Amino acid sequence: MEEKEAAVSNMDADKTKAEFIWTLQATWHLVNTRLEMDQAFDQPVCKKKKLWEMVAEKVNAKLRESEVTDVNVKAYECDLKWRNMLATYRKNAERAKRLGVGSVHWEFFKAMHEVLGKSREEIEAQRRAKLSGTKVGQAIANKKFTPILPTPPVTAAPCPARPPQDVLQLYMELQERKMNMWAQQKALEERKIEAINNLAQAISSLAQRNNTQLSKDGQ
């Protein structure tokens, strides 16, 4: 009995580890489910992981109904398969633009193109058409919006003009400061010259003393 239970548990473990095989029917279930939820995926704020888990649950439910396989598909497998199909769809969409829709023979193209081939303008027009008959749409249509005017730029207040007397007085003060600075610089230069002269005189007198001392020693 224990051996049978162990064998059953091993089989269940093998099923969970088994890789899901995308049959044609499973792929169609994925395409139809993902296209039905396209608006949910297109929302600017949405948790893609949760949405793909929902897609996987719906695909598994449809497969269980048809009893095609007993291996469940996982959310990441649905996401990866859809990415690959999107790449194929875009290549065929480019071919349809260049050569016409009749040149595309991919079996999933028509179903995907009916949803994914619409432009943003067409989607917005359809959304407005759906809202036009509802209370929300009528409220939006009847609502009067107050235009937001641009804020005028803040200009700095002009500086008051100085009277002529103040300007003349300021000029005289500046000239007086320049004269004082020049006088101080001149006095500094005179002190330097005086110090140099004193140093030269000291050196000259010292040299004369040395010469006098040498002459006395020579005698």
C-alpha positions as CSV (number, residue, x, y, z in Angstrom):
1,M,0.0,0.0,0.0
2,E,2.8,2.4,0.9
3,E,4.6,1.6,-2.3
4,K,1.5,2.5,-4.3
5,E,1.1,5.8,-2.5
6,A,4.8,6.5,-3.1
7,A,4.4,5.7,-6.8
8,V,1.4,8.1,-7.0
9,S,3.2,10.9,-5.3
10,N,6.2,10.4,-7.7
11,M,3.8,10.6,-10.7
12,D,2.3,13.8,-9.3
13,A,5.8,15.3,-8.9
14,D,6.7,14.3,-12.4
15,K,3.6,16.0,-13.7
16,T,4.5,19.3,-11.9
17,K,8.1,19.1,-13.3
18,A,6.9,18.2,-16.8
19,E,7.2,20.9,-19.4
20,F,3.9,22.1,-20.9
21,I,3.6,21.3,-24.6
22,W,1.8,24.0,-26.7
23,T,-0.7,22.2,-28.9
24,L,-2.7,24.0,-31.5
25,Q,-5.8,23.9,-29.2
26,A,-3.8,25.2,-26.2
27,T,-2.4,28.0,-28.3
28,W,-5.8,29.1,-29.4
29,H,-7.0,29.1,-25.8
30,L,-4.1,31.3,-24.9
31,V,-4.7,33.7,-27.8
32,N,-8.4,34.1,-27.1
33,T,-7.9,34.5,-23.4
34,R,-5.1,37.1,-23.8
35,L,-7.0,39.1,-26.4
36,E,-10.1,39.2,-24.2
37,M,-7.9,40.7,-21.4
38,D,-6.1,43.1,-23.7
39,Q,-7.6,46.2,-22.1
40,A,-6.5,45.0,-18.6
41,F,-3.0,44.5,-19.9
42,D,-3.1,47.9,-21.6
43,Q,-3.7,49.8,-18.4
44,P,-0.8,52.1,-17.4
45,V,-0.8,50.7,-13.8
46,C,-1.3,47.0,-13.6
47,K,0.4,44.0,-12.1
48,K,1.3,41.9,-15.1
49,K,2.2,38.9,-13.0
50,K,-1.3,38.7,-11.5
51,L,-2.8,39.1,-15.0
52,W,-0.7,36.2,-16.4
53,E,-1.7,34.0,-13.5
54,M,-5.3,34.7,-14.4
55,V,-4.6,33.8,-18.0
56,A,-3.0,30.6,-17.0
57,E,-6.0,29.7,-14.8
58,K,-8.4,30.3,-17.6
59,V,-6.3,28.3,-20.1
60,N,-6.0,25.4,-17.7
61,A,-9.7,25.4,-17.1
62,K,-10.5,25.2,-20.8
63,L,-8.0,22.4,-21.2
64,R,-9.5,20.5,-18.3
65,E,-12.9,20.8,-19.9
66,S,-11.6,19.3,-23.2
67,E,-9.5,16.8,-21.3
68,V,-6.6,17.4,-23.6
69,T,-3.8,17.2,-21.1
70,D,-3.3,16.8,-17.4
71,V,-0.2,19.0,-17.2
72,N,-1.0,22.6,-16.1
73,V,0.5,25.5,-17.9
74,K,2.2,28.1,-15.7
75,A,1.9,31.9,-15.8
76,Y,5.5,32.4,-17.0
77,E,5.0,29.9,-19.8
78,C,1.9,31.8,-21.0
79,D,3.9,35.0,-20.9
80,L,6.8,33.6,-22.8
81,K,4.6,31.9,-25.5
82,W,2.7,35.2,-26.0
83,R,6.0,37.2,-26.4
84,N,7.0,34.7,-29.2
85,M,3.7,35.0,-30.8
86,L,3.8,38.8,-30.7
87,A,7.1,38.8,-32.5
88,T,5.6,36.5,-35.2
89,Y,2.5,38.8,-35.4
90,R,4.6,41.9,-35.9
91,K,6.6,40.4,-38.7
92,N,3.4,39.4,-40.4
93,A,1.9,42.8,-39.8
94,E,4.8,44.4,-41.6
95,R,4.3,41.9,-44.5
96,A,0.6,42.8,-44.6
97,K,1.5,46.5,-44.9
98,R,3.9,45.9,-47.8
99,L,2.1,43.1,-49.7
100,G,-1.5,43.1,-48.4
101,V,-3.3,41.0,-45.9
102,G,-3.8,38.2,-48.5
103,S,0.0,37.5,-48.4
104,V,-0.2,36.5,-44.7
105,H,-1.1,32.8,-44.1
106,W,-0.4,32.6,-40.4
107,E,-3.5,31.1,-38.8
108,F,-3.5,33.4,-35.7
109,F,-2.9,36.6,-37.6
110,K,-6.6,37.6,-38.2
111,A,-7.7,37.1,-34.6
112,M,-4.7,39.0,-33.2
113,H,-4.8,41.8,-35.9
114,E,-8.5,42.5,-35.1
115,V,-7.4,43.5,-31.6
116,L,-3.8,44.5,-31.8
117,G,-4.0,46.2,-35.3
118,K,-6.2,49.0,-34.1
119,S,-4.5,52.4,-33.7
120,R,-4.7,54.4,-30.5
121,E,-7.1,56.8,-32.2
122,E,-9.5,54.0,-33.1
123,I,-9.4,52.6,-29.6
124,E,-10.1,56.1,-28.1
125,A,-13.0,56.6,-30.6
126,Q,-14.5,53.3,-29.6
127,R,-14.2,54.1,-25.9
128,R,-15.9,57.5,-26.4
129,A,-18.7,55.9,-28.5
130,K,-19.3,53.4,-25.7
131,L,-19.4,56.2,-23.1
132,S,-21.6,58.5,-25.2
133,G,-24.8,56.6,-24.2
134,T,-24.0,56.4,-20.5
135,K,-24.5,58.9,-17.7
136,V,-20.7,59.2,-17.3
137,G,-20.2,60.1,-21.0
138,Q,-23.1,62.7,-20.8
139,A,-21.6,64.2,-17.7
140,I,-18.2,64.5,-19.4
141,A,-19.7,66.0,-22.6
142,N,-21.8,68.5,-20.6
143,K,-19.1,69.5,-18.2
144,K,-17.7,73.0,-18.8
145,F,-14.1,73.3,-18.2
146,T,-12.5,76.5,-17.1
147,P,-9.4,77.3,-19.2
148,I,-6.2,77.5,-17.2
149,L,-4.5,80.8,-18.3
150,P,-0.8,81.0,-18.1
151,T,0.6,82.8,-15.1
152,P,2.1,86.1,-16.1
153,P,5.8,86.3,-15.5
154,V,6.9,88.2,-12.5
155,T,8.9,91.3,-13.5
156,A,11.4,92.9,-11.1
157,A,10.5,96.3,-9.9
158,P,12.7,99.0,-11.7
159,C,15.4,100.5,-9.5
160,P,14.6,104.2,-8.6
161,A,16.8,106.6,-10.5
162,R,19.3,108.5,-8.4
163,P,19.0,112.2,-8.4
164,P,21.9,114.1,-10.1
165,Q,23.3,115.4,-6.8
166,D,23.6,111.9,-5.4
167,V,25.4,110.7,-8.5
168,L,27.9,113.7,-8.3
169,Q,28.5,113.0,-4.6
170,L,29.2,109.3,-5.3
171,Y,31.6,110.2,-8.0
172,M,33.5,112.6,-5.7
173,E,33.7,109.9,-3.0
174,L,35.2,107.4,-5.4
175,Q,37.8,110.0,-6.6
176,E,38.7,110.8,-3.0
177,R,39.2,107.1,-2.2
178,K,41.4,106.7,-5.3
179,M,43.5,109.7,-4.1
180,N,43.9,108.3,-0.6
181,M,44.9,104.9,-2.0
182,W,47.5,106.6,-4.3
183,A,48.9,108.7,-1.3
184,Q,49.2,105.5,0.8
185,Q,51.0,103.7,-2.0
186,K,53.3,106.7,-2.5
187,A,54.2,106.8,1.2
188,L,54.9,103.1,1.1
189,E,57.3,103.4,-1.9
190,E,59.1,106.3,-0.2
191,R,59.6,104.2,2.9
192,K,61.0,101.4,0.8
193,I,63.5,103.8,-0.9
194,E,64.5,105.3,2.5
195,A,65.1,101.8,3.9
196,I,67.2,100.8,0.9
197,N,69.3,104.0,1.2
198,N,69.9,103.4,4.9
199,L,71.0,99.8,4.2
200,A,73.4,101.1,1.5
201,Q,74.9,103.6,3.9
202,A,75.3,101.0,6.6
203,I,77.1,98.6,4.1
204,S,79.3,101.5,2.9
205,S,80.3,102.5,6.5
206,L,81.0,98.9,7.4
207,A,83.2,98.5,4.4
208,Q,85.2,101.7,5.2
209,R,85.8,100.4,8.8
210,N,87.0,97.1,7.5
211,N,89.4,98.9,5.1
212,T,90.7,101.1,7.9
213,Q,91.2,98.2,10.2
214,L,93.1,96.3,7.6
215,S,95.4,99.2,6.9
216,K,96.3,99.5,10.6
217,D,97.0,95.9,10.8
218,G,99.3,96.1,7.8
219,Q,101.4,98.9,9.4
